[in-house]
């Protein structure tokens, strides 16, 4: 091991980026499974609402998000788990890593 005291760091920007990609993938997959349905149309028109933090949603975006919540629990759950607010908070307060075990050198 080259840097035994190195720590893994997560910056909030990249954590939110990965979370948004995950929500987008779930939304896109769910829309593709149901082509031509009302649910697919709602999901297609809700992309930007799902990428924003709940506290930054405009009234129309809140309506779109409510429609997603009513029609597709899987997409809405992924939004709740991966919302920018949740991910930023997680990046700022990551869980503590397990303590490092001393290594023995064989010589």
C-alpha positions in Angstrom: 0.0 0.0 0.0 1.6 3.3 -1.1 -0.4 5.7 1.1 -1.5 3.9 4.2 -2.9 7.1 5.8 -4.9 8.2 2.7 -8.6 8.9 3.2 -11.3 8.6 0.6 -13.0 12.0 -0.1 -16.3 12.6 -1.7 -17.1 16.0 -3.1 -20.8 17.1 -3.1 -20.8 17.9 -6.8 -19.9 14.4 -8.0 -22.1 12.7 -5.4 -25.1 14.7 -6.7 -24.1 14.0 -10.3 -24.1 10.3 -9.7 -27.4 10.4 -7.9 -29.0 12.4 -10.6 -27.8 9.9 -13.2 -29.2 7.0 -11.2 -32.7 8.7 -11.0 -32.5 9.6 -14.7 -31.8 5.9 -15.6 -34.7 4.6 -13.5 -37.1 7.2 -15.0 -36.0 6.4 -18.5 -36.2 2.7 -18.0 -39.7 2.9 -16.5 -40.8 5.1 -19.4 -39.4 2.7 -22.0 -41.2 -0.3 -20.3 -44.6 1.5 -20.8 -44.4 3.0 -24.3 -47.5 5.1 -25.3 -49.0 5.1 -21.8 -50.0 8.0 -19.7 -47.4 7.0 -17.2 -44.7 7.1 -19.8 -45.8 10.6 -20.9 -45.7 11.8 -17.3 -42.3 10.3 -16.8 -40.9 11.8 -20.0 -42.1 15.3 -19.0 -40.8 15.1 -15.4 -37.0 14.9 -16.1 -36.1 18.4 -14.8 -38.5 18.2 -11.9 -36.7 15.0 -10.7 -33.3 16.6 -11.0 -34.1 19.6 -8.7 -33.9 19.7 -4.9 -37.4 19.7 -3.4 -37.0 23.2 -1.9 -36.2 24.6 -5.4 -39.2 23.3 -7.2 -41.5 25.7 -9.0 -45.3 25.2 -8.5 -45.7 23.4 -11.9 -42.7 21.2 -11.1 -44.4 20.2 -7.8 -47.4 19.2 -9.8 -45.3 17.0 -12.1 -43.6 15.4 -9.1 -46.9 14.7 -7.5 -48.0 13.0 -10.7 -44.9 10.9 -10.7 -45.5 9.9 -7.0 -49.1 8.9 -7.9 -48.2 6.9 -11.0 -44.8 5.3 -10.4 -43.5 4.4 -6.9 -40.2 3.1 -8.2 -39.2 6.4 -9.8 -40.5 8.5 -6.9 -38.6 6.3 -4.4 -35.4 6.8 -6.4 -36.0 10.5 -6.3 -36.4 10.6 -2.6 -33.3 8.5 -2.0 -31.2 10.4 -4.5 -32.5 13.9 -4.2 -29.7 16.6 -4.4 -30.4 17.6 -0.8 -30.0 14.1 0.5 -26.9 13.4 -1.5 -25.2 16.7 -0.6 -25.9 16.0 3.1 -24.4 12.5 2.7 -21.3 13.9 1.0 -20.7 16.4 3.8 -21.2 13.8 6.5 -19.9 10.5 5.1 -19.9 7.5 7.4 -16.6 6.9 9.2 -14.4 4.3 7.5 -13.5 1.2 9.4 -10.2 1.5 11.2 -7.1 0.4 9.3 -5.5 -2.8 10.3 -1.7 -2.7 10.8 0.1 -4.7 8.1 3.0 -7.0 8.8 5.9 -6.7 6.5 7.4 -10.0 5.6 11.0 -9.8 5.1 
